[in-house]
Amino acid sequence: MNAISASEPVASSAWWSDSVAAFLAATPSDLLGRLAHAATRHHRVNEATQLRAWARQIAILRATFLALPQSRAWRLLLEFEIPRFRRRIDAVLLAPGGIFVLEFKVGANAFLEDDRRQVADYALDLQDFHAGSRRHPILPVLIATEAVAGPQMLPFAFAGSGDVLDADPASLPQLLQDLARFLRDRPRPVDLSGWEGAPYRPVPNVIDAARILFSRQDVTEILSARADATNLTLTTDRIAALMAGARETRRKIILFVTGIPGAGKTLCGLNAAFTTETGIGAAFLTGNPTLVHVLREALVRDAVRQGEKRAPAVHRIKGVIQALPAFRDLHVRTGEVPAERVVVIDEAQRCWDAAQAVGKTRDRPVRMTLSEPAHLLDIMACHAGFAAMICLIGNGQEIHDGEGGLAEWGDALRTRPEWQVVAAPTTLTASEPRNRLPELPGLAVEPALHLNVPVRSLRHNAAPEWVDAVLRGDAEAAHAIIAREGEVPFRLTRSLEMLRAGLRACCRGVVEPTHRAGLICSASARRLRAEGLGAELPHMDADAVARWFLDRFPSDVRASDALEQVATQFSVQGLELDHVGLCWDADLIRMPGASAWRVRSFSGTDWQVRRDAQKIAYRLNTYRVLLTRARYQTIIWVPEGDRADRTRDPAVLDGIAAFLRLCGVLDLAPPGPMMPLQDAPLPQLLLA
């Protein structure tokens, strides 16, 4: 298996980098020559316009540094590459207290919003994906050479949204001096000499990761979720080693990979399915139809863009990403040996137990006589010699009746000793019996098969832990997590209009339309239609789901970021969005004085309380799925309700909002009051 390498990708060098003192010591013609030579090496033409722009930029920087004696020891990087955008930052200025991202618009006589968004995107990209930039203030500055910058204003509370400071050639020295004054004496200074070589690892979403892996491009960059996370690399490498050993000895092996929500289990599975050595055959199996539809369509679109006809592309990709029920039924019916020697089973704990399998297929053309795990083990055991099953386990994700959990796999393996079992430690320690493996002969425990570093939430490691505390009803623990971490990526609003405005503000970047937002809710949120959210995404409609995840607004109003159709847990489980609008209805509520959530279902004309323990667990798991779909931020909207409608009781909805605030969620604020830069406290600019 061609596993993803654990090597550290390093940020590409700037076209020129050295101390500010060295910059001032060099002649402008030498600097211009270095930039021109670098441009030629990168297959760019030295256009006269670009050369004039560099000459003007160099002159402005020289004048600025001559007016700032303290800047001599700082470091300057010119034309620093942002690999994800395939663009270059004009200048990055490193001071001990922070990082200045300087974008020059030579000849511009106004500060345009598109230009502000460009430099804001650069700064946010460094924050999320560049190891040397994390946990340091990053200050984006736009310099329009022919404009006049007004007094610079900062919000009292900077929310990390990429606000940009304006400067002109005359105001730039004073602006940098004021900001440097605010940033001095920070406890963790920027590593001026090591910053440029720090790892840069953009983290793709599941769809983009599948595209990269399927095309067998260089995938080293996507392994580690942020620039400082290594858990995912260790797990993928260990999977590769275990499979290689089993293949060499012609054994059958089953691996159980566990992880907290958003830790990268699907990415591990896609890596195993897409990078298995040619000739062995591998497939990614999932019972999640949405994941099948979206991944297949994304890969087909890529193939068509590269010149392949759509029909053969669809046929080819169907063999790699398969619907688990179709794979199962084919081989139960025919008894044929599968073409694949390696199968990755997504959310394997959701496979049916025997009662559900027999009952659900009683009237179908293909009848099951065993549990789903037992049938799958027997199908893969038809191979002579080597076969491998990689089971991805996400406890707390069960949302349907009849999902057997890990215990069902354990029962099936007890009578199938030909399988070597290797499992993460957490498979043996879950408090609920259905969520753990029993003792099995020869079971090997492998710590590297547990993913405990969240990679979906790009800026907040503690988000899954906080969600768990909230759903346990432990407001004190949730608040303590925020006190320890500083904040978590959740905001609250009572206004649908503010929710939409907040999501659109989050996705305002124009360098490349990479950020995607969408509205999601529980499938039991039946009274949101009274609030104007009656257009639910049909999760079994393959074309509709693919459009929602892959197309863009305003080109297509059916896309997620049109913020018109709301998707349920059945559409979004296993996938993700950059920014999520979670629409919280009265199907999961907090009553005054209660210590736990109350689960309700809408029946007829009113809500009915659900008391069955399993139904309660499924609803809590539904909200766990919904609360862990965002890569950046989740804005929770709780409607205000209507006193004239008992199904939308304002007091009930107020109770939900009050508990979330008790857990530490801050209200989504409109743009805050502004104050002059010279009077502002230390701005918390893009602090992780």
C-alpha positions as CSV (number, residue, x, y, z in Angstrom):
1,M,0.0,0.0,0.0
2,N,1.3,3.4,-1.0
3,A,0.6,5.1,2.3
4,I,0.7,8.8,2.7
5,S,4.2,9.9,3.9
6,A,4.8,11.3,7.3
7,S,7.4,13.8,6.0
8,E,7.0,17.5,6.9
9,P,6.1,19.6,3.9
10,V,7.8,22.9,4.1
11,A,6.5,26.3,3.0
12,S,8.0,27.4,-0.3
13,S,10.6,30.1,0.1
14,A,9.8,33.7,-0.6
15,W,11.5,35.2,-3.7
16,W,13.6,37.3,-1.3
17,S,13.9,37.1,2.5
18,D,16.3,38.5,5.0
19,S,16.4,41.0,7.9
20,V,15.1,44.5,7.4
21,A,18.7,45.7,7.9
22,A,19.8,43.6,5.0
23,F,16.9,45.0,2.9
24,L,18.1,48.5,3.6
25,A,21.7,47.7,2.8
26,A,20.8,46.3,-0.6
27,T,20.3,48.7,-3.5
28,P,16.9,48.9,-5.0
29,S,18.2,47.7,-8.4
30,D,19.7,44.6,-6.7
31,L,16.4,43.8,-5.0
32,L,14.5,44.3,-8.2
33,G,16.9,42.1,-10.1
34,R,16.4,39.3,-7.5
35,L,12.6,39.5,-7.9
36,A,12.8,39.6,-11.7
37,H,15.2,36.6,-11.7
38,A,12.9,34.6,-9.5
39,A,9.9,35.4,-11.7
40,T,11.7,34.0,-14.7
41,R,12.5,30.8,-12.8
42,H,8.8,30.4,-12.1
43,H,8.0,30.7,-15.8
44,R,6.6,34.2,-15.5
45,V,7.3,37.0,-18.0
46,N,8.9,40.1,-16.5
47,E,6.3,42.5,-17.7
48,A,7.1,46.2,-17.5
49,T,4.0,46.8,-15.3
50,Q,5.1,44.2,-12.7
51,L,8.7,45.6,-12.6
52,R,7.3,49.1,-12.1
53,A,5.0,47.8,-9.3
54,W,8.0,46.1,-7.5
55,A,10.1,49.2,-7.8
56,R,7.3,51.3,-6.2
57,Q,6.8,48.7,-3.5
58,I,10.5,48.6,-2.7
59,A,10.7,52.4,-2.4
60,I,7.7,52.5,-0.1
61,L,9.2,49.8,2.2
62,R,12.6,51.6,2.3
63,A,11.0,54.8,3.3
64,T,8.9,53.0,5.9
65,F,11.8,51.2,7.5
66,L,14.1,54.2,7.6
67,A,11.4,55.9,9.7
68,L,11.2,52.9,12.0
69,P,14.7,52.3,13.6
70,Q,13.3,49.5,15.8
71,S,12.5,47.5,12.6
72,R,16.1,46.7,11.7
73,A,16.1,43.4,13.4
74,W,12.7,42.4,12.0
75,R,12.5,40.0,9.0
76,L,11.0,40.8,5.6
77,L,9.8,38.3,3.0
78,L,8.9,39.4,-0.5
79,E,6.6,37.4,-2.8
80,F,5.8,34.7,-0.2
81,E,3.8,31.9,-1.6
82,I,0.3,30.8,-0.4
83,P,0.2,27.3,-1.9
84,R,-3.5,26.8,-1.4
85,F,-4.4,29.9,-3.5
86,R,-1.3,29.6,-5.8
87,R,-0.8,33.2,-5.2
88,R,1.9,35.2,-3.5
89,I,1.7,37.8,-0.7
90,D,3.5,41.0,-1.7
91,A,5.3,41.2,1.6
92,V,5.3,39.5,5.0
93,L,6.9,41.5,7.8
94,L,7.9,39.5,10.9
95,A,8.2,41.4,14.2
96,P,8.8,39.7,17.5
97,G,5.2,40.5,18.6
98,G,3.3,39.7,15.4
99,I,3.1,39.1,11.7
100,F,2.2,41.8,9.2
101,V,0.7,40.7,5.9
102,L,1.2,43.6,3.5
103,E,-0.6,43.8,0.1
104,F,0.3,46.6,-2.2
105,K,-2.1,47.9,-4.9
106,V,0.2,50.1,-6.9
107,G,-1.6,52.9,-8.7
108,A,-4.9,52.3,-6.8
109,N,-6.6,55.5,-5.7
110,A,-9.2,53.8,-3.4
111,F,-9.4,50.9,-0.9
112,L,-11.6,48.4,-2.7
113,E,-13.5,45.7,-0.8
114,D,-12.3,43.0,-3.1
115,D,-8.7,44.0,-2.3
116,R,-9.4,43.9,1.5
117,R,-10.9,40.5,1.1
118,Q,-7.8,39.3,-0.7
119,V,-5.4,40.3,2.0
120,A,-7.8,39.0,4.7
121,D,-7.9,35.6,3.0
122,Y,-4.1,35.5,3.0
123,A,-4.0,36.3,6.7
124,L,-6.6,33.7,7.6
125,D,-4.8,31.1,5.5
126,L,-1.6,31.6,7.4
127,Q,-3.5,31.4,10.7
128,D,-5.1,28.1,9.9
129,F,-2.4,26.2,8.0
130,H,1.0,27.7,8.7
131,A,2.7,26.3,11.8
132,G,4.9,29.3,12.3
133,S,1.9,31.6,12.4
134,R,-0.4,29.8,14.8
135,R,-1.0,31.5,18.1
136,H,0.6,34.8,16.9
137,P,-1.2,38.0,16.0
138,I,-1.6,38.3,12.2
139,L,-2.3,41.8,11.0
140,P,-3.5,42.2,7.3
141,V,-2.7,45.7,5.9
142,L,-3.8,47.0,2.5
143,I,-1.6,49.7,0.9
144,A,-3.2,51.7,-1.9
145,T,-0.4,53.9,-3.2
146,E,-2.5,56.7,-4.7
147,A,-5.2,56.8,-2.0
148,V,-5.4,58.6,1.3
149,A,-6.1,56.4,4.3
150,G,-8.3,57.8,7.0
151,P,-7.9,57.2,10.7
152,Q,-7.8,53.5,11.3
153,M,-10.5,52.1,13.5
154,L,-10.7,48.7,15.3
155,P,-13.6,47.0,16.9
156,F,-13.5,46.6,20.7
157,A,-13.8,42.9,20.2
158,F,-12.0,41.5,17.2
159,A,-13.7,38.2,16.2
160,G,-10.9,36.9,14.0
161,S,-12.9,37.6,10.8
162,G,-10.0,39.1,8.9
163,D,-10.6,42.8,9.3
164,V,-8.1,44.7,7.3
165,L,-6.2,48.0,8.1
166,D,-5.8,50.5,5.3
167,A,-2.6,52.5,4.7
168,D,-1.0,54.8,2.2
169,P,2.7,55.4,1.7
170,A,2.7,58.3,4.1
171,S,0.7,56.6,6.9
172,L,2.3,53.2,6.7
173,P,5.3,54.0,9.1
174,Q,3.0,55.4,11.8
175,L,0.6,52.5,11.5
176,L,3.3,49.9,11.9
177,Q,4.8,51.8,14.8
178,D,1.5,52.0,16.6
179,L,0.8,48.3,16.0
180,A,4.3,47.3,17.1
181,R,3.7,49.2,20.3
182,F,0.6,47.2,21.0
183,L,2.3,43.9,20.3
184,R,5.5,44.4,22.3
185,D,6.4,42.2,25.3
186,R,4.3,39.2,24.1
187,P,5.1,36.0,26.0
188,R,5.7,34.0,22.8
189,P,7.7,36.0,20.3
190,V,7.6,35.0,16.6
191,D,10.5,32.8,15.5
192,L,11.9,35.3,13.0
193,S,14.6,32.9,11.6
194,G,12.5,29.7,11.5
195,W,9.1,31.1,10.4
196,E,9.7,30.8,6.6
197,G,10.6,27.1,6.8
198,A,7.7,26.1,9.1
199,P,5.3,23.5,7.7
200,Y,2.4,24.7,5.6
201,R,-0.3,22.1,5.4
202,P,-3.7,23.1,4.1
203,V,-6.5,20.8,5.3
204,P,-9.0,19.9,2.6
205,N,-12.5,19.0,3.4
206,V,-13.6,15.4,2.8
207,I,-14.6,16.0,-0.8
208,D,-11.4,17.7,-1.8
209,A,-9.3,15.1,0.0
210,A,-11.1,12.4,-2.0
211,R,-10.3,14.2,-5.3
212,I,-6.6,14.5,-4.4
213,L,-6.3,10.9,-3.3
214,F,-8.3,9.4,-6.2
215,S,-6.1,11.3,-8.7
216,R,-3.0,9.9,-6.9
217,Q,-1.5,13.3,-6.7
218,D,1.1,14.2,-4.0
219,V,-1.0,13.8,-0.9
220,T,1.6,14.7,1.8
221,E,0.1,18.1,2.4
222,I,-3.4,16.8,3.4
223,L,-2.3,14.3,6.1
224,S,-2.1,16.4,9.1
225,A,-5.0,18.5,9.9
226,R,-3.6,21.7,10.9
227,A,0.1,22.4,10.8
228,D,0.6,21.1,14.3
229,A,-1.4,17.9,14.3
230,T,0.4,14.5,13.7
231,N,-2.1,12.0,15.0
232,L,-3.7,11.4,11.5
233,T,-0.3,10.7,10.0
234,L,0.6,8.1,12.7
235,T,-2.7,6.3,12.1
236,T,-2.5,6.1,8.3
237,D,1.1,4.9,8.6
238,R,0.1,2.2,11.1
239,I,-2.7,1.0,8.9
240,A,-0.4,0.7,6.0
241,A,2.2,-1.3,8.1
242,L,-0.4,-3.7,9.5
243,M,-1.9,-4.4,6.1
244,A,1.5,-5.0,4.6
245,G,2.3,-7.5,7.3
246,A,-1.0,-9.4,6.7
247,R,-0.4,-9.4,2.9
248,E,3.1,-10.8,3.3
249,T,1.9,-13.7,5.5
250,R,-1.4,-14.2,3.5
251,R,-3.6,-13.6,6.5
252,K,-7.0,-12.0,6.9
253,I,-7.0,-8.9,9.1
254,I,-9.7,-6.6,10.4
255,L,-8.8,-3.2,11.9
256,F,-11.0,-1.1,14.1
257,V,-10.1,2.6,13.8
258,T,-11.8,4.9,16.3
259,G,-11.9,8.6,16.7
260,I,-13.7,11.6,18.2
261,P,-16.0,13.4,15.8
262,G,-14.1,15.3,13.2
263,A,-10.8,13.5,13.8
264,G,-10.3,12.3,10.2
265,K,-11.6,8.7,10.2
266,T,-13.1,9.1,6.7
267,L,-9.9,10.6,5.4
268,C,-8.0,7.6,6.8
269,G,-10.4,5.3,5.0
270,L,-10.3,7.1,1.7
271,N,-6.5,7.0,1.9
272,A,-6.6,3.2,2.4
273,A,-9.2,2.7,-0.4
274,F,-7.5,5.0,-3.0
275,T,-3.8,4.3,-2.5
276,T,-3.9,0.5,-2.2
277,E,-1.4,-1.1,-4.6
278,T,-2.6,-1.7,-8.1
279,G,-3.9,-5.2,-8.6
280,I,-5.1,-5.8,-5.0
281,G,-8.4,-4.0,-5.4
282,A,-10.0,-1.9,-2.8
283,A,-13.3,-0.2,-2.1
284,F,-14.7,2.4,0.3
285,L,-18.1,1.0,1.5
286,T,-20.6,3.2,3.2
287,G,-24.3,2.9,4.1
288,N,-24.5,6.7,4.0
289,P,-26.1,7.4,0.6
290,T,-25.3,11.1,0.8
291,L,-21.6,10.4,1.1
292,V,-21.8,8.0,-1.9
293,H,-23.7,10.6,-4.0
294,V,-21.4,13.5,-3.2
295,L,-18.0,11.8,-3.4
296,R,-18.9,10.0,-6.7
297,E,-20.2,13.1,-8.3
298,A,-17.2,15.2,-7.3
299,L,-14.8,12.6,-8.8
300,V,-16.9,12.3,-11.9
301,R,-16.9,16.0,-12.5
302,D,-13.1,16.1,-12.1
303,A,-12.8,13.3,-14.6
304,V,-15.0,15.0,-17.1
305,R,-13.1,18.3,-16.7
306,Q,-9.9,16.3,-17.6
307,G,-11.5,15.1,-20.8
308,E,-13.0,11.7,-19.9
309,K,-16.5,10.9,-21.0
310,R,-19.1,11.0,-18.2
311,A,-20.5,7.4,-18.6
312,P,-17.2,5.6,-18.4
313,A,-16.1,7.9,-15.5
314,V,-19.3,7.0,-13.6
315,H,-18.7,3.3,-14.1
316,R,-15.1,3.5,-13.0
317,I,-15.7,5.5,-9.9
318,K,-18.6,3.3,-8.8
319,G,-16.2,0.5,-8.2
320,V,-14.2,2.5,-5.7
321,I,-16.9,4.3,-3.7
322,Q,-19.7,1.8,-3.2
323,A,-23.0,1.7,-1.4
324,L,-22.5,-0.9,1.3
325,P,-26.0,-2.4,0.9
326,A,-25.4,-2.9,-2.8
327,F,-22.1,-4.6,-2.2
328,R,-23.6,-6.8,0.5
329,D,-26.6,-7.8,-1.5
330,L,-24.6,-8.7,-4.6
331,H,-22.4,-11.1,-2.8
332,V,-25.1,-12.6,-0.5
333,R,-27.1,-13.3,-3.6
334,T,-24.4,-14.7,-5.8
335,G,-21.8,-16.0,-3.4
336,E,-19.1,-14.7,-5.7
337,V,-15.6,-13.8,-4.5
338,P,-15.4,-10.0,-4.3
339,A,-13.0,-8.3,-6.8
340,E,-11.7,-6.2,-3.8
341,R,-9.3,-7.7,-1.3
342,V,-9.5,-4.5,0.8
343,V,-12.7,-2.9,2.0
344,V,-13.0,0.2,4.1
345,I,-16.3,0.2,6.0
346,D,-17.4,3.7,7.0
347,E,-19.2,4.1,10.3
348,A,-19.0,0.3,10.8
349,Q,-20.7,0.6,14.2
350,R,-23.9,1.5,12.4
351,C,-24.2,-2.0,10.7
352,W,-27.4,-3.8,11.3
353,D,-27.8,-6.3,14.1
354,A,-29.3,-9.7,13.2
355,A,-32.9,-8.8,14.1
356,Q,-32.8,-5.6,12.0
357,A,-31.1,-7.3,9.1
358,V,-33.5,-10.2,9.0
359,G,-36.6,-8.0,9.5
360,K,-35.6,-5.3,7.0
361,T,-34.9,-7.8,4.2
362,R,-37.7,-10.3,4.8
363,D,-39.7,-8.9,1.8
364,R,-36.8,-8.0,-0.3
365,P,-35.2,-9.9,-3.2
366,V,-32.1,-10.5,-1.2
367,R,-32.8,-11.8,2.3
368,M,-30.2,-11.7,5.1
369,T,-30.0,-14.5,7.6
370,L,-27.3,-13.1,9.8
371,S,-26.2,-9.7,11.1
372,E,-24.6,-7.3,8.7
373,P,-21.1,-7.7,10.2
374,A,-21.4,-11.5,9.9
375,H,-22.4,-11.3,6.3
376,L,-19.6,-8.9,5.4
377,L,-16.9,-11.0,7.2
378,D,-18.1,-14.1,5.3
379,I,-18.1,-12.3,2.0
380,M,-14.5,-11.1,2.4
381,A,-13.4,-14.6,3.8
382,C,-14.2,-16.1,0.4
383,H,-10.7,-14.8,-0.7
384,A,-7.9,-17.4,-0.4
385,G,-5.1,-15.8,1.5
386,F,-4.9,-12.1,2.2
387,A,-8.0,-10.0,2.7
388,A,-8.4,-6.8,4.9
389,M,-11.3,-4.9,6.4
390,I,-10.8,-1.5,7.9
391,C,-13.7,-0.6,10.1
392,L,-14.1,3.1,10.9
393,I,-15.9,3.6,14.2
394,G,-17.5,6.8,15.4
395,N,-19.3,6.1,18.6
396,G,-22.0,8.6,19.3
397,Q,-23.0,8.8,15.7
398,E,-25.8,6.2,15.7
399,I,-29.0,7.8,14.5
400,H,-31.1,4.9,13.2
401,D,-32.9,1.9,14.8
402,G,-31.2,-1.5,14.6
403,E,-27.6,-0.3,14.5
404,G,-25.7,-3.0,16.3
405,G,-22.6,-1.2,17.5
406,L,-19.2,-2.8,18.1
407,A,-20.7,-5.6,20.1
408,E,-22.3,-7.0,16.9
409,W,-18.9,-7.2,15.3
410,G,-17.5,-8.9,18.3
411,D,-20.3,-11.5,18.3
412,A,-19.6,-12.3,14.6
413,L,-15.8,-12.5,15.1
414,R,-16.2,-15.0,18.0
415,T,-17.1,-17.7,15.5
416,R,-14.7,-16.7,12.8
417,P,-11.2,-17.3,14.1
418,E,-9.5,-16.9,10.7
419,W,-9.6,-13.1,11.2
420,Q,-6.7,-11.4,13.0
421,V,-8.3,-8.6,15.0
422,V,-6.4,-5.3,15.7
423,A,-8.3,-2.6,17.5
424,A,-7.9,0.8,19.1
425,P,-7.9,0.8,22.9
426,T,-11.2,2.7,23.0
427,T,-13.0,-0.3,21.5
428,L,-12.6,-2.1,24.8
429,T,-13.4,0.7,27.2
430,A,-16.7,2.2,26.2
431,S,-19.2,2.3,29.1
432,E,-22.2,1.1,27.0
433,P,-21.8,-2.6,26.2
434,R,-23.1,-2.2,22.6
435,N,-20.2,0.3,21.9
436,R,-17.4,-2.1,22.8
437,L,-15.8,-5.2,21.6
438,P,-15.9,-8.3,23.8
439,E,-12.8,-10.2,24.7
440,L,-11.6,-12.1,21.6
441,P,-8.8,-14.7,21.2
442,G,-5.7,-13.1,19.8
443,L,-7.2,-9.5,19.8
444,A,-4.3,-7.0,19.5
445,V,-4.6,-3.5,20.9
446,E,-3.0,-0.8,18.8
447,P,-3.0,2.8,20.3
448,A,-2.2,4.3,16.9
449,L,-5.6,3.3,15.6
450,H,-7.4,5.9,17.8
451,L,-7.7,9.4,16.4
452,N,-8.0,11.9,19.2
453,V,-6.9,15.1,17.6
454,P,-9.9,17.0,15.9
455,V,-9.0,18.1,12.4
456,R,-12.4,19.3,11.2
457,S,-12.5,22.2,13.5
458,L,-9.5,24.1,12.2
459,R,-9.0,26.5,15.1
460,H,-10.4,24.9,18.2
461,N,-9.2,21.5,19.4
462,A,-11.8,21.5,22.3
463,A,-14.9,21.8,20.1
464,P,-15.8,18.0,20.3
465,E,-15.2,18.0,24.0
466,W,-17.4,21.0,24.5
467,V,-20.2,19.5,22.4
468,D,-20.1,16.3,24.5
469,A,-20.4,18.4,27.7
470,V,-23.4,20.3,26.3
471,L,-25.2,17.2,25.3
472,R,-24.6,15.6,28.6
473,G,-26.3,18.6,30.1
474,D,-23.2,19.6,32.0
475,A,-23.1,23.4,31.7
476,E,-20.4,23.7,34.3
477,A,-18.0,21.4,32.4
478,A,-18.8,23.2,29.1
479,H,-18.1,26.6,30.6
480,A,-14.9,25.2,32.2
481,I,-13.7,24.1,28.7
482,I,-14.2,27.6,27.4
483,A,-12.4,29.1,30.4
484,R,-9.5,26.8,29.7
485,E,-9.4,27.3,25.9
486,G,-10.5,30.9,25.6
487,E,-13.4,30.2,23.3
488,V,-15.1,27.6,21.2
489,P,-16.4,28.2,17.6
490,F,-20.1,28.6,18.4
491,R,-22.3,31.7,18.4
492,L,-26.0,32.1,19.1
493,T,-28.7,34.2,17.5
494,R,-32.4,34.4,17.7
495,S,-32.8,35.9,14.3
496,L,-32.9,34.0,11.0
497,E,-31.9,37.1,9.2
498,M,-28.9,37.6,11.4
499,L,-28.0,33.9,10.9
500,R,-27.9,34.3,7.1
501,A,-26.0,37.6,7.3
502,G,-23.5,36.1,9.7
503,L,-22.8,33.1,7.4
504,R,-22.5,35.3,4.3
505,A,-20.0,37.5,6.2
506,C,-17.9,34.4,7.0
507,C,-17.7,33.4,3.4
508,R,-16.8,36.7,1.9
509,G,-13.4,35.8,0.5
510,V,-12.7,36.4,-3.2
511,V,-9.2,35.0,-3.7
512,E,-10.8,31.7,-4.3
513,P,-14.3,30.6,-3.5
514,T,-13.2,28.0,-1.0
515,H,-15.4,28.7,2.0
516,R,-18.9,27.1,1.9
517,A,-21.8,27.7,4.3
518,G,-25.1,26.0,4.7
519,L,-28.2,25.6,6.9
520,I,-28.7,22.3,8.8
521,C,-31.3,21.0,11.3
522,S,-32.6,17.8,12.9
523,A,-35.0,15.8,10.7
524,S,-37.4,16.1,13.7
525,A,-37.3,19.9,13.6
526,R,-40.8,20.0,12.2
527,R,-41.9,23.5,13.2
528,L,-39.1,25.4,11.5
529,R,-41.4,25.6,8.5
530,A,-43.4,28.2,10.4
531,E,-40.3,30.3,10.6
532,G,-39.8,30.2,6.8
533,L,-37.6,27.1,6.6
534,G,-39.8,24.6,4.9
535,A,-37.5,23.7,2.0
536,E,-35.7,20.6,3.2
537,L,-33.0,19.0,1.1
538,P,-34.2,15.6,0.0
539,H,-31.4,13.4,1.2
540,M,-32.2,10.4,-1.0
541,D,-32.2,12.6,-4.2
542,A,-28.6,12.0,-5.4
543,D,-28.6,15.0,-7.8
544,A,-30.1,17.4,-5.3
545,V,-27.6,16.4,-2.6
546,A,-24.6,16.7,-5.0
547,R,-25.8,20.2,-6.1
548,W,-26.2,21.3,-2.5
549,F,-22.6,20.3,-1.6
550,L,-20.8,21.0,-4.9
551,D,-22.4,23.8,-6.7
552,R,-22.1,27.5,-5.8
553,F,-24.4,30.4,-5.2
554,P,-25.3,32.7,-7.0
555,S,-24.8,30.5,-10.1
556,D,-27.2,27.9,-8.6
557,V,-29.8,28.8,-6.0
558,R,-29.9,25.1,-5.0
559,A,-26.4,25.2,-3.6
560,S,-25.9,25.2,0.2
561,D,-24.5,28.7,0.3
562,A,-27.7,30.1,-1.1
563,L,-29.0,29.4,2.4
564,E,-32.4,28.4,1.2
565,Q,-32.6,24.6,1.6
566,V,-31.9,23.2,5.0
567,A,-30.2,19.8,5.2
568,T,-30.8,17.2,8.0
569,Q,-28.4,14.9,9.7
570,F,-29.1,12.3,7.0
571,S,-27.6,14.6,4.4
572,V,-24.6,15.9,6.3
573,Q,-23.3,13.0,8.3
574,G,-19.8,12.1,7.1
575,L,-19.5,15.4,5.3
576,E,-18.7,18.9,6.4
577,L,-19.1,22.6,5.7
578,D,-16.8,25.5,6.5
579,H,-19.5,27.5,8.2
580,V,-22.7,26.0,9.6
581,G,-26.0,27.6,10.5
582,L,-27.6,25.1,12.9
583,C,-31.4,25.7,13.2
584,W,-32.4,24.4,16.6
585,D,-36.1,23.5,17.0
586,A,-38.1,22.4,20.0
587,D,-37.4,18.7,19.4
588,L,-34.5,18.9,21.9
589,I,-35.3,21.3,24.8
590,R,-34.3,22.2,28.3
591,M,-37.0,22.6,30.9
592,P,-36.6,24.8,34.0
593,G,-34.8,22.9,36.8
594,A,-34.2,19.8,34.6
595,S,-30.7,18.2,34.6
596,A,-31.0,16.6,31.2
597,W,-32.3,17.4,27.7
598,R,-35.9,16.5,26.9
599,V,-36.5,14.8,23.6
600,R,-39.7,15.4,21.7
601,S,-41.3,14.4,18.4
602,F,-44.0,16.2,16.5
603,S,-47.1,14.1,16.0
604,G,-50.4,15.3,14.6
605,T,-50.8,18.8,16.0
606,D,-48.4,18.9,18.9
607,W,-45.1,17.8,20.4
608,Q,-44.9,14.4,22.2
609,V,-42.2,13.6,24.8
610,R,-40.1,10.6,23.9
611,R,-39.1,8.5,27.0
612,D,-37.5,5.5,25.3
613,A,-33.8,5.5,26.2
614,Q,-32.7,4.5,22.7
615,K,-34.8,7.2,21.1
616,I,-33.3,9.8,23.4
617,A,-29.8,8.6,22.6
618,Y,-30.5,8.8,18.9
619,R,-31.7,12.4,19.2
620,L,-28.7,13.4,21.2
621,N,-26.5,11.8,18.6
622,T,-28.3,13.7,15.9
623,Y,-27.4,17.0,17.5
624,R,-23.8,15.7,18.1
625,V,-23.6,15.2,14.3
626,L,-25.1,18.6,13.6
627,L,-22.8,20.4,16.1
628,T,-19.7,18.9,14.7
629,R,-20.1,19.6,10.9
630,A,-18.3,22.9,10.8
631,R,-14.6,23.4,9.9
632,Y,-14.6,27.0,11.1
633,Q,-17.7,28.1,13.0
634,T,-21.2,27.1,13.8
635,I,-23.9,29.8,14.3
636,I,-26.8,28.4,16.3
637,W,-30.2,29.9,15.6
638,V,-33.0,29.3,18.1
639,P,-36.2,30.9,16.9
640,E,-38.0,33.3,19.2
641,G,-41.3,31.5,18.8
642,D,-44.9,32.7,18.9
643,R,-47.1,33.0,22.0
644,A,-50.1,32.3,19.8
645,D,-48.7,28.9,18.7
646,R,-48.3,26.3,21.4
647,T,-45.9,24.3,19.2
648,R,-43.6,27.3,19.2
649,D,-43.8,28.4,22.8
650,P,-41.3,31.3,23.4
651,A,-40.6,30.1,26.9
652,V,-39.5,26.7,25.7
653,L,-37.3,28.1,23.0
654,D,-35.9,30.7,25.5
655,G,-34.9,27.8,27.7
656,I,-32.7,26.3,24.9
657,A,-31.0,29.6,24.3
658,A,-30.5,30.2,28.0
659,F,-28.8,26.9,28.5
660,L,-26.5,27.4,25.6
661,R,-25.5,30.7,27.0
662,L,-25.0,29.0,30.4
663,C,-22.6,26.7,28.5
664,G,-20.6,29.7,27.4
665,V,-22.0,30.4,23.9
666,L,-21.7,34.1,23.0
667,D,-24.4,35.9,21.1
668,L,-23.7,36.6,17.5
669,A,-23.0,40.3,17.5
670,P,-23.6,42.9,14.8
671,P,-20.5,44.9,13.8
672,G,-19.2,46.3,17.1
673,P,-18.4,49.9,18.1
674,M,-15.3,51.3,16.6
675,M,-12.5,53.3,18.1
676,P,-9.4,55.0,16.8
677,L,-6.3,52.8,16.5
678,Q,-4.2,55.1,18.6
679,D,-6.7,54.7,21.6
680,A,-7.3,51.0,21.1
681,P,-6.2,48.3,23.5
682,L,-4.1,45.4,22.3
683,P,-6.0,44.1,19.3
684,Q,-6.7,40.4,19.4
685,L,-6.0,40.1,15.7
686,L,-6.4,36.6,14.4
687,L,-5.2,35.0,17.6
688,A,-5.8,31.2,17.6
